[in-house]
Amino acid sequence: MSMSHLYGQQGEEDGVDVEKFEVTEWDLANEFNPERRRHRQTKEEAVYGIWAEKGDSDDERPSFGGKRSKDYSAPVNFVSAGLRKTAAEEKQQQRGGSDDSDDDNNTPPPRDTAPKKLLTVSVSQSQRTGFAAGIRPGGDLGTWEKHTKGIGQKLLQKMGYVPGKGLGKNAQGIVNPIEAKLRKGKGAVGAYGNERTKQSLQDFPVVDSEEEEEKDFQRELGQWRRDPAGGGGKKKPKYSYRTVEELKAKGKLAGRTTQTPAGELAQVKVIDMTGREQKVYYSYSQMTNKHSVPEEAPLSVAAREQKISGFALPELEHNLQLLIDLTEQDILQSSRRLQHERDVVVTLSHESSSLQTRLEAEQDAIQRLEAVLQLVDRFQSGETEVVPVWDLAECASIFETLQSEYYEEYKTLGLGDLAAAVVHPLLREKLRTWDPLKDSSYGLEEVGQWRAILESGQLHHASAPEAHMDPYHRLLWEVWIPVLRVCVSGWQPRMVGPMVDCVEVWAPLLPLWILNHLLEQLIFPRLQREVDSWNPLTDTVPIHSWLHPWLPLLQSRLEPLYPPIRSKLANALQRWHPSDGSARLILQPWRDVFTPGAWEAFMVKNIIPKLALCLGELVINPHQQQMEPFNWVLDWEGMLSPSSLVSLLDKHFFPKWLQVLCSWLSNSPNYEEITKWYLGWKSMFSDAVLAQPLVKDKFNEALDIMNRAVSSGLGGGYMQPGARENIAYLTHTERRKDFQYEALQERRDAESVAQRGIGASLPTNFKDLIQAKAEENNIVFMPLVAKRHEGKQLYTFGRIVIYIDRGVVFVQGEKTWVPTSLQSLIDMAK
């Protein structure tokens, strides 16, 4: 952007100093001339800036910062007060100014050092020498592009501009620049007449006549009251006719727009002052319809005067219009009333049809109720007879008819309660001679039939009132339970078979709460009294023979009877000896009935001390052995837990047995006889007992004693030929059997674990198998924190410390780690 507007120019015209600010040709040529002489900043300007003193230069235009200080010693020049010149002087000055401007186009304006004054008298003169006046139309426009690359022209040509034509898509723009026209005086726009130039009239040929505009305006202004037909002609009257149907249709459309009934607002007086004239309406509907029909054009003044002079009866016209409006309102009200009556007729017809349908349904219901009443009356007629003529089969058929054909009435009226008055006496009479212990299935079919008829499937309990009880439950409670109550009161509990059969036969037909009442309130008290009177020393019939048959029915309800039974059995075993096998026969049925803890406590308290005394009396003699006491003890193997039996043998058998073996080996023995004696005693134990780690250790200890005796020669100087090899072979054979048995047992355990699906998946390694076995036997198996042996993690298995190495479990012994089987590990942990 050019900054030449910041510089001024001084000229001397008629002795007046003027400060000029317009852009001249010299400014444009100097700005766009790359070879122009540029001003170099002096050292004084660099130091003092705008306050530096600048010297005279003919090539540079003075700026505001380069003002010189005024010379007050010069003579004073008086300035004109700004008088207006005549038109001839202005035209002459205009011609002289244009000649001067043409001569000075290529030279910069002169500079003067006189004070710059801006006067109002020279405004018109400065305008004549302005930018628009200094440019010749079409001559020097755009001459500065000769010093540039012409980017503006290139951009215009790319957008479709053709030199010499106007701008725009259709070349509708002007070619020559807009010309400025000098206004004559200081007045406002339009004060001196039309100011359009010749160029504007050529480019925009629009007639701009103020007189014509004024005429058009006055003509349009009075057009609203001009008579369209003209004042000279007589206007022909127009008549509008409407039929009753059109009036009704119009009234219907108007009636849709209002929500107020026509009867309430039909005679309301409404004064309409929204138009040019005041109008009076006699209903809101009439007011809402005023715009539905277009009004006639207003009459002109001449026509109105002619009409008044010809026929002027405004009162009559008003009355006639009022009569017409009232007649229209009456017609509309009648039409609406007729439509309302028609709607009422339609509504009443619908109500009539619905009432007719309801009447038919009620008549059908009455007929069904009459049929139900006839069936019920048959019951009543049968009850009036001295001897009932009805039987259960006929009553069942009537009830089935009621349920199948009149199910809704059966449920609504609660006809199932009739069974209490009709069926109960008949069934009570049928069961009056019934003995449940002799014929347990008597009446079963009839009661089952009535269950299918009367039972509703709802859950009930004994505390429910009889009024809300299911008819079938009420039938059993009032008819069947009294018969069983009488039977149980005279029943002997030791005759268990008939009563158990009776309960099992009737259980599928009995509701749960009635079956519980029978077992808990009738049968269990009788069993409890019988257990209290039972004496195991005098009664020849074992108690389990008449008490255990009730286990499937009573189940945990019999647990209150177990403590008295255990107490009486313990009293009977005080003088018992293991040689008496009857005690084992009496106690064996109770092993699975008592809880494991109660059974173990009973054995430890009453049986194991007797067996310990028996083993204490056992004499081990290799030459003449009495095996009866030992067999008495082993007969209780299935009754005692493995740990109890092993503990008993460890304390009272193996010490004496090993002592006899040592004494025998110290007296020049026959090793063949010792081998047979060893194998004979071992064969007396079952595989389950031999698999116990303690028993296995004792027999291994016997083998070690025999091996030491053979190796050290404790028997004397003479040694039987082959004795050492025989004992070594025996040791190897026995230990191999032990390992084979352990491997077989572990394989069986793994198969059982896989079948049961412990842990939802098969163990992937030996550690998982040990963990599964620990969970199965309720043994704690967990690693020890920061405890290792030879780099292997140590674990606690119950109270035993173990570690696992390549699928083998090692148990911590007294001095070393001993490999063991999984079953042995479990037994040691228990």
Secondary structure, DSSP 8 states (H G I E B T S, - for coil): ---GGGB-EEEEETTEEEEE-S--HHHHHHHT-TTS------HHHHHHGGGS-----SSS--BGGG-----TTS------------HHHHHHHHHHHHHHHHHTSSS------S-----GGGHHHHHHTSHHHHS-TTTSTTGGGGGS--HHHHHHHHTT--TTS-SSTTS-S-SS-------SSS--TTTTS----HHHHHHS-----HHHHHHHHHHHHTGGGS-TT-SSS----------HHHHHHHHHHHHHH--S-TTTSTT--EEE-SSSS-EEESSHHHHHTTTTS-------HHHHHHHHHH---HHHHHHHHHHHHHHHHHHHHHHHHHHHHHHHHHHHHHHHHHHHHHHHHHHHHHHHHHHHHHHHHHHHHHHTSSS----HHHHHHHHHHHHHHSHHHHHHTTGGGHHHHHHHHHHHHHTTT--TTT-TTTTHHHHHHHHHHH-------TTS-GGGS-HHHHHIIIIIHHHHHHHHHT--TT-HHHHHHHHHHHGGGS-HHHHHHIIIIIIHHHHHHHHHT--TTT-SS-HHHHHGGGHHHHGGGGGGGHHHHHHHHHHHTTT--TT-THHHHHHGGGTTTS-HHHHHHHHHHHTHHHHHHHHHT----SSS---HHHHHHHTTTTTS-HHHHHHHHHHHTHHHHHHHHHHHHTS---HHHHHHHHHHHHHTS-HHHHTSHHHHHHHHHHHHHHHHHHHHTTT-S---TTHHHHHHHHHHHHHHHHHHHHHHHHHHHHHHHHHHTGGGS--SSHHHHHHHHHHHTT--EEEEEEEEETTEEEEEETTEEEEEETTEEEEE-SSSEEEE-HHHHHHHH-
